[in-house]
Amino acid sequence: MDLFSRSWTALRTAVAELPDEDFARPSGCTGWLVRDLVCHLIIDAQDVLITLVTPAGTEPTRDAVSYWTIAEAPTCDDPLDALTVRLATAYEEPRLLKFHLDDVGSAAGRAAGLADPALRVGTRDEVLTAGDYLHAYVLEWTLHHLDLIAHLPDAAEPPAEGLARSRELLEKIAGAAFPPSFSDKDVLLIGTGRRAPAGTEQTELGELTAKLPLVLG
């Protein structure tokens, strides 16, 4: 629960500190500008709030690892992605995006801090404990923090402990460990297809290459 809070606070702080001109720069999400990614984070925060107040009365069907599914590579014509871009454009000014993310994001953070880790919650037609759900979101926040700063070299990076925990989750999803020589950041970027492995990295990956990229849905 604490790591969820630290990862989420770091991401929201990174957004809050961006100068206005950075919102028009590309993000690490293909086809999205930084402003589009921030709009997606607002929707994510809403999802967290909704899930934490949607109790379930049945046994969990997923945990922090199985919450994630391997999806097809995203396409530029996905209607939900297109909607996110239109919503982001409608904000017109970066300060409005910042305000909405701070408003809804702070509420999501407070709700997470108050949640009983053993509480069963429902989302996407599945049941998880609140603890597993928030654990899964550490990976979401960490990947999107990397997306946010992909072309912003002066922006702060995600917390080291969030990177380490996200690597652990990704390796469990992959069912295999990445080479120890890879940094946590490189594991997340290469493992999810956010960057291609270099020649030596490709060699070190060996048979794991056949499983990549892991497009998480």
N, C-alpha and C positions, 0 to 999 in steps of 0.2 A: 504494500500500500504506500509506503514511504517513497519507494522508487518511482511509482506512478506519479506522485506529487512532484518529486524533484525533476523528472523528465518533462512533465507538462509545464511546470513553472519555467524551466530553462527555455523551452520552445516559445512560450508566450512572451518571455522577456526578450528573446532574440527578435521576435516580430516587432515588439514595442520600440526597440532601439533602431529599427531600420529607417534610414532617411526616405523621404517620399519617392525619390527617383528610383530606388531599388525595387519598388513594387512593379515597375514596368520591365524589369529584367527577367530573363528566363529562369525557371526553377529546374530542379532535377527531375521533375515529372514531365515526361515527353508531351509537348504541346501546351503546357501550362506556364504562364508567367507567375511570378511570385504572388501577385494579387489573387490569381486563381487558386493557388495553393492555400493562401490564408483564408479564402472563402470556404474551401474544403475543410479546413480546421474548425471553422465555426459550425459547419454541419456535423463534424465529428463530435464536437463538444455537446451539441444537442443530442446526438445519439447516446452519449454517455449518460446524460441526465435522464433521458427516457428509459434507458435500460435499468438504471439503478432504482427507479421507482416502478419497475415492472416485475413484481415478485412472481415466482413460479412455485407450484406445489408438488412438482415431480422431481425425480432424481436427475442429477446432471447428465447431460448427453455429450458434453464437450468439456475440455479443460483448456488451459492457456495455450497448449500446443495444437490440439485438434480443433480449436476455434478457427485456425487458419486453414484454408483450402488452397490448392494450387490451381490457379486460373489460367486461361488463355492470355497471351500477350495482349495488352490494351490496343485498341484501334482508335483512330482519330474521329470516327463517326459514332462513338458511344453516346447515346442521348443524355445520360446522366452527367458525363463529362462536359458535354455541350451546355447543359443547364448550369453547371457550376461556373463556366466561363461567362455566361450571360449574367448570372447573379453578381459575379465579381465586377463586371463592367458597370452594372447598375449602381454600385456604391459610389462611383465617380471619383471620390477622394480617398486616399489612403487612410486619413484620420478616422473616417467612418468605419472602415474595415478594422482598424486597430481598436476602436471603441467597442465594436460589437464582439470581437474576439475576447477582449478583456472582460466584458460584461458576462457573456455566456460562459467563457472559459473559466473565469473565477468561480462561477456557480458550480460548474462541473467539478472543479477541484475541491470545493467545499463538500459537495455531495460524496465524492470519493473518500474524503477524510472521515466522514461520518458513517460510511457504510460498514456493516458487519461483514467481515470477509467470508463468513459461512452462509450468508444469505443467498438463496437461490434466485437467480434472475433470468428472465427470458429475453432473447434477442435472436433475430434471423431464424425463428422457428426452432431454436435450440435452447437448452438450459445449461447454465454454468453457475458456479458460485461467484459472488461478487469479487472475491479475491482472485480467482482465475481470470475473470473478465478484465479486471484492471491490470493484472500481470500481462495479459495478451496485449494490452494497449501500450505498454512500455515499448514494445517493438514498433507499434504504429507511430508513436511520438518520435522515437529515435530515427526511424527511416525518414519521416517527414522533416525532421530537423536537418538531416543531411540534404534533403531535397531543397530546403529553404536556402541553405548556404552554398549550394553547389557552384554558383557563379559569383559568390560574395566572399572573397578571401579574408576580409576583415571581420566577418561576423563570428560570434562565439560558437564553438562546437557543442554537441550534446555532452552531457555528463559522462565521464569515463565508466561509471558503474552501469549506466543505461546502455552504453555500447556493449559492455561485457555481457550483460543479461540478454540483450537482443541477439548477440552472437550465439549464446547458449540456446535460446529458443529456435533460432534459424537452423542450427545444427540438428536439433531434435526433429524439426519439420523435415529436414533433408534426410534424416536417418543416417547421417555420416558427419564426421568431423572434418573441418577445413584444415589445411596445413598449419602447424603451429607458427610458422614464420609469417603468416598473414596477420596484419593488425586487425583488431575488431572492426574498425571502420572499413577496411578493405574487404573483409568477409561479407559485410552487409551490402556494400556497393556491388561487388562482383556476384555475390550469391543471388541477389535479386535483379540482376541485369542492369543495374544503374551505370555500370561501366564494364567494358570488356577486359578480360584478363590479359596481361602482357605475355610475351612468349615464355618467359621463365615461370610465370604464375600458372600458365596453362599446363606446363609440364608437371608442376608440383600438384596440381589438382587431380591429375590422373583420371581415374574412372569416374570421379565425382563430376567431371565436366559434362557427362551425358545427362545429368539431372538438372543442369542449369540452363537458363535462369529459373529461379523459383519466383514466379509471379504470384504474389499472395492476394487472396481475395476473401 
